[in-house]
Amino acid sequence: MSFESSAPLPAAPGAPGDAQDGLVLVVAPHPDDELTAWAALADTGADSYAVFLTLTRGESTRACREVQGQVQHEHGERAPRPSPVGIGHPTCGHARLYSWWTFLEAAGRDFPAARTGPAAHVVLDNGPGGRQADVWVGETGARIALTLPDGAVGVGDATSAVTQVLDLRGDLLPDLPVTRIVSATYWNDSNAHGNRTTSSGDCREASDCPGLAEAYEYEHADHRRTAEAMVWVAAESSAETWIVLPPAAGTSAADWLGAPPTATIRAAALAAPDYEQLVELLHQSYGWLSYPDPIWITGERATAASGVLFARQHDYLVLPGRVP
């Protein structure tokens, strides 16, 4: 897969990472999850080489059924390319990845974290996770799209894939120290709301559905497994790892994910103008995925009352880096 904005890398000087002193990795299970990590990037600065990683292409989204009837041009939404022919079809994954690319390209005009500069596109037949991967490497940042199965991401597979992406440093990626890993894996599965509840029989044990009834319900298993995988990645990393949480989850989230007691909670928020700008880009690039809802609701916190997933403020479980 290639995109119009890809271009060959310039010869050194100007090689990838020359102007940066550290690497920040943003890990998302699917294209469009990355916005829940954005508040944790606000203090990383232009001196960081940011790598946006999506583990899947998101090819199992129900929005791929009848896309043309779901695009709301009056809200500034753009039709994906190519037009998907159905759930699970390769065109569905390609369309979602195109939206991911256009969102990051647009965001990169004003947000240094999303910039790559001219980027070289490399296809790895046996990439991280043992599957095909697309890698775009630029002077100031990179983007990597893996092909783990949407809806069937395992903890072990996600752990291995992220670890192997980090191992690309000194090869495809610049050989920079990792300064922060951010996991865009918002997940909240309470036993009272959503499809998985005590009454449905899916929450037989407290560990099955340990979420909060007061927080926005988002039960996607890929998010839970990827968040759990990040705990394993953090155990072997010298960098801080930030995992997005439901509001007010507190340190109880460490128990949900099997995190060590050294984990702490930090709140981070986007400046209001930045949030408004990113939400506008979200609707333009990803609006077709909000189906069957008319449009994504936005607001301060991801609470059940607000109905907001992509909130301006998020809490993060922060795992300290391993002491070398």
C-alpha positions as CSV (number, residue, x, y, z in Angstrom):
1,M,0.0,0.0,0.0
2,S,1.3,3.4,-0.9
3,F,0.0,7.0,-0.4
4,E,0.4,10.1,-2.4
5,S,2.5,11.9,0.1
6,S,5.2,9.3,0.4
7,A,8.5,10.3,-1.1
8,P,12.1,8.9,-1.0
9,L,14.2,9.9,2.0
10,P,16.8,12.5,1.3
11,A,20.5,11.5,1.6
12,A,22.3,12.3,4.9
13,P,22.6,14.8,6.4
14,G,18.9,14.9,7.2
15,A,18.6,11.2,8.0
16,P,15.8,10.0,10.2
17,G,16.2,11.1,13.8
18,D,19.1,13.5,13.2
19,A,17.2,16.3,14.9
20,Q,15.7,14.3,17.7
21,D,17.1,13.1,21.0
22,G,14.6,10.4,21.8
23,L,11.8,8.2,20.4
24,V,8.2,8.2,21.5
25,L,6.0,5.2,20.5
26,V,2.2,5.5,20.3
27,V,0.6,2.0,20.2
28,A,-3.0,1.7,19.0
29,P,-5.0,-1.5,18.4
30,H,-6.8,0.0,15.4
31,P,-6.7,3.1,13.1
32,D,-8.6,5.9,14.9
33,D,-7.7,5.0,18.5
34,E,-4.6,7.3,18.5
35,L,-6.6,10.4,19.7
36,T,-6.9,8.9,23.2
37,A,-3.1,9.0,23.5
38,W,-2.7,12.6,22.3
39,A,-2.9,14.3,25.7
40,A,0.1,12.2,26.8
41,L,2.1,13.6,23.9
42,A,1.7,17.3,24.8
43,D,4.9,17.5,26.8
44,T,7.1,15.3,24.6
45,G,8.2,18.3,22.4
46,A,9.6,18.6,19.0
47,D,12.8,16.9,20.0
48,S,11.1,13.5,20.0
49,Y,10.9,11.2,17.1
50,A,7.3,10.0,17.2
51,V,6.3,6.6,15.8
52,F,2.6,5.9,15.4
53,L,1.9,2.2,15.4
54,T,-1.4,0.5,14.6
55,L,-1.5,-3.2,15.4
56,T,-4.4,-4.0,13.0
57,R,-6.0,-2.5,9.9
58,G,-9.4,-2.4,11.7
59,E,-10.9,-4.5,8.9
60,S,-13.7,-6.0,11.0
61,T,-15.6,-2.7,11.6
62,R,-19.3,-2.9,10.9
63,A,-19.0,0.5,9.2
64,C,-17.7,-1.3,6.1
65,R,-21.2,-2.6,5.3
66,E,-22.6,0.3,3.4
67,V,-20.1,3.2,3.5
68,Q,-21.6,5.5,1.0
69,G,-24.8,5.8,3.0
70,Q,-22.9,6.6,6.2
71,V,-20.7,9.5,5.0
72,Q,-22.2,12.7,6.3
73,H,-20.7,15.4,4.1
74,E,-22.6,18.1,6.0
75,H,-20.4,17.4,9.0
76,G,-17.2,17.6,6.8
77,E,-16.7,13.8,6.6
78,R,-14.8,12.4,3.7
79,A,-15.5,9.1,2.0
80,P,-12.7,6.5,2.6
81,R,-10.5,5.2,-0.2
82,P,-11.1,2.7,-1.6
83,S,-14.8,2.2,-0.9
84,P,-15.0,-1.0,1.2
85,V,-17.0,-3.9,-0.2
86,G,-17.7,-5.5,3.2
87,I,-16.6,-6.4,6.7
88,G,-13.4,-8.3,6.8
89,H,-12.6,-7.7,3.1
90,P,-9.1,-6.3,2.4
91,T,-10.7,-3.1,1.1
92,C,-12.1,-2.4,4.5
93,G,-8.7,-2.5,6.1
94,H,-7.2,-0.4,3.3
95,A,-10.0,2.2,3.7
96,R,-9.5,2.5,7.4
97,L,-5.7,2.8,7.0
98,Y,-6.2,5.5,4.4
99,S,-8.3,7.4,7.0
100,W,-5.5,6.9,9.6
101,W,-2.9,8.3,7.1
102,T,-5.0,11.3,6.2
103,F,-5.7,12.1,9.8
104,L,-2.0,12.0,10.8
105,E,-1.0,14.0,7.7
106,A,-3.5,16.7,8.5
107,A,-2.6,16.7,12.2
108,G,1.1,17.0,11.3
109,R,0.6,20.5,9.8
110,D,0.1,21.9,13.3
111,F,1.2,19.2,15.7
112,P,4.9,18.2,15.6
113,A,4.2,14.7,17.1
114,A,2.4,13.7,13.9
115,R,5.0,14.9,11.4
116,T,7.2,12.6,9.5
117,G,8.7,14.9,6.8
118,P,9.3,13.2,3.4
119,A,8.8,9.5,4.1
120,A,10.1,6.3,2.5
121,H,7.6,3.4,2.3
122,V,8.9,-0.1,3.1
123,V,6.8,-3.3,3.0
124,L,8.0,-6.1,5.3
125,D,6.7,-9.5,4.3
126,N,7.6,-11.0,7.6
127,G,7.4,-7.9,9.9
128,P,6.7,-7.5,13.6
129,G,4.2,-10.1,14.7
130,G,5.3,-12.4,11.9
131,R,2.9,-10.8,9.4
132,Q,3.2,-8.2,6.6
133,A,3.8,-4.7,7.8
134,D,3.9,-1.3,6.1
135,V,6.5,1.1,7.4
136,W,6.8,4.8,6.5
137,V,10.0,6.3,7.8
138,G,10.6,10.1,7.7
139,E,13.1,12.5,9.0
140,T,11.1,13.5,12.0
141,G,8.7,10.6,12.6
142,A,7.4,7.3,11.4
143,R,4.2,5.3,10.9
144,I,3.8,1.6,11.1
145,A,0.8,-0.5,10.2
146,L,0.8,-4.1,11.2
147,T,-1.7,-6.8,10.2
148,L,-2.7,-8.6,13.4
149,P,-6.3,-9.8,13.1
150,D,-8.9,-7.2,14.0
151,G,-11.0,-8.7,16.9
152,A,-8.5,-11.4,17.7
153,V,-5.4,-9.6,19.0
154,G,-3.8,-11.8,21.7
155,V,-1.7,-10.5,24.6
156,G,1.3,-12.5,23.5
157,D,1.0,-11.4,19.9
158,A,0.7,-7.8,20.8
159,T,3.6,-8.0,23.2
160,S,5.8,-9.6,20.6
161,A,4.8,-7.2,17.9
162,V,5.5,-4.1,19.9
163,T,8.8,-5.5,21.1
164,Q,9.8,-6.2,17.5
165,V,8.9,-2.7,16.4
166,L,11.2,-1.3,19.1
167,D,13.9,-3.7,17.8
168,L,13.7,-1.9,14.4
169,R,15.8,0.9,16.0
170,G,19.1,1.0,14.3
171,D,17.7,-0.6,11.2
172,L,14.6,0.9,9.7
173,L,14.1,3.3,12.6
174,P,16.7,5.7,14.0
175,D,18.8,4.4,16.9
176,L,17.4,6.6,19.6
177,P,16.6,5.9,23.2
178,V,12.9,5.3,23.9
179,T,11.7,8.1,26.1
180,R,8.0,7.2,26.3
181,I,5.5,4.6,25.2
182,V,1.8,5.6,25.1
183,S,-0.9,3.0,24.7
184,A,-4.1,4.3,23.0
185,T,-6.2,1.5,24.4
186,Y,-9.1,3.0,26.3
187,W,-11.1,0.1,27.7
188,N,-13.9,-0.1,30.2
189,D,-16.0,-3.2,30.7
190,S,-18.4,-2.8,33.7
191,N,-20.7,-5.6,34.8
192,A,-23.8,-3.2,34.5
193,H,-23.7,-1.7,31.0
194,G,-23.0,-2.7,27.5
195,N,-23.2,-6.2,25.9
196,R,-21.2,-7.9,28.6
197,T,-23.0,-7.8,31.9
198,T,-23.8,-9.9,35.0
199,S,-27.4,-10.4,33.7
200,S,-26.2,-11.6,30.3
201,G,-23.9,-14.2,32.0
202,D,-20.7,-12.8,30.6
203,C,-19.5,-11.4,33.9
204,R,-19.4,-14.3,36.2
205,E,-16.2,-13.3,38.0
206,A,-15.2,-9.8,39.1
207,S,-12.1,-10.1,36.9
208,D,-14.3,-10.7,33.8
209,C,-15.8,-7.2,33.8
210,P,-13.8,-5.0,36.3
211,G,-14.7,-1.7,34.7
212,L,-16.7,1.3,36.2
213,A,-20.4,1.9,35.6
214,E,-19.7,5.6,35.8
215,A,-17.2,5.6,32.9
216,Y,-17.8,5.4,29.2
217,E,-18.4,1.7,28.3
218,Y,-16.0,0.4,25.7
219,E,-15.7,-3.4,25.7
220,H,-13.4,-4.1,22.7
221,A,-11.3,-7.1,23.7
222,D,-8.4,-5.9,21.5
223,H,-8.1,-2.9,23.7
224,R,-7.9,-4.9,26.9
225,R,-5.4,-7.4,25.5
226,T,-3.2,-4.7,24.0
227,A,-3.3,-2.8,27.3
228,E,-2.3,-6.0,29.2
229,A,0.5,-6.5,26.6
230,M,1.9,-3.0,27.3
231,V,2.5,-4.1,30.9
232,W,4.7,-6.8,29.7
233,V,6.5,-4.4,27.3
234,A,7.0,-1.9,30.1
235,A,8.7,-4.6,32.2
236,E,11.5,-4.8,29.6
237,S,11.7,-1.1,28.7
238,S,13.7,1.7,30.2
239,A,11.0,4.2,29.2
240,E,7.8,5.2,31.0
241,T,4.8,3.5,29.6
242,W,1.4,5.4,29.7
243,I,-1.8,3.4,29.4
244,V,-5.1,5.4,28.9
245,L,-7.7,4.6,31.5
246,P,-11.4,5.3,32.2
247,P,-11.8,8.4,34.4
248,A,-11.6,7.8,38.2
249,A,-10.3,4.2,37.7
250,G,-7.3,5.1,39.9
251,T,-4.8,2.5,40.9
252,S,-7.5,-0.3,40.8
253,A,-6.7,-0.3,37.1
254,A,-3.3,-1.7,37.9
255,D,-5.0,-4.8,39.2
256,W,-7.2,-5.0,36.1
257,L,-4.2,-5.1,33.9
258,G,-1.7,-7.0,36.1
259,A,0.5,-3.9,36.5
260,P,3.1,-3.7,39.3
261,P,2.4,-1.6,42.5
262,T,4.9,1.0,41.3
263,A,2.5,2.2,38.7
264,T,1.0,5.7,39.3
265,I,-1.9,7.7,37.9
266,R,-1.4,10.9,35.9
267,A,-4.0,13.2,34.4
268,A,-3.3,14.9,31.1
269,A,-5.4,17.2,29.0
270,L,-5.2,18.9,25.6
271,A,-5.5,22.6,25.4
272,A,-9.0,23.5,24.3
273,P,-8.1,24.9,20.9
274,D,-5.9,21.9,20.1
275,Y,-8.7,19.5,21.1
276,E,-11.2,21.3,18.9
277,Q,-8.8,21.2,16.0
278,L,-8.1,17.5,16.4
279,V,-11.8,16.6,16.8
280,E,-12.5,18.4,13.6
281,L,-9.8,16.3,11.8
282,L,-11.2,13.2,13.5
283,H,-14.6,13.8,12.0
284,Q,-13.2,14.6,8.6
285,S,-11.0,11.5,8.3
286,Y,-12.8,9.0,10.6
287,G,-16.4,10.2,10.6
288,W,-17.7,7.3,8.5
289,L,-16.6,5.0,11.4
290,S,-19.0,6.7,13.9
291,Y,-21.9,4.8,12.2
292,P,-24.6,4.0,13.5
293,D,-24.2,7.1,15.7
294,P,-24.8,10.3,13.7
295,I,-21.5,11.9,14.9
296,W,-19.0,11.4,17.7
297,I,-19.8,13.3,20.9
298,T,-17.0,15.3,22.3
299,G,-16.4,16.7,25.8
300,E,-14.2,16.9,28.8
301,R,-14.2,13.4,30.2
302,A,-15.1,9.9,29.1
303,T,-17.9,9.3,31.5
304,A,-21.1,7.3,31.0
305,A,-23.2,10.5,31.5
306,S,-21.2,12.4,28.8
307,G,-21.2,9.6,26.2
308,V,-17.7,10.7,25.2
309,L,-14.9,8.4,24.1
310,F,-12.5,10.9,22.5
311,A,-12.3,13.2,25.5
312,R,-10.2,16.3,26.0
313,Q,-8.8,14.9,29.4
314,H,-7.7,11.4,30.2
315,D,-6.1,9.6,33.1
316,Y,-3.2,7.3,32.4
317,L,-1.6,4.5,34.3
318,V,2.1,5.2,34.2
319,L,4.5,2.4,34.6
320,P,8.1,3.5,35.4
321,G,10.9,2.4,33.2
322,R,13.0,-0.5,34.2
323,V,16.3,0.6,35.8
324,P,19.1,-0.4,33.5
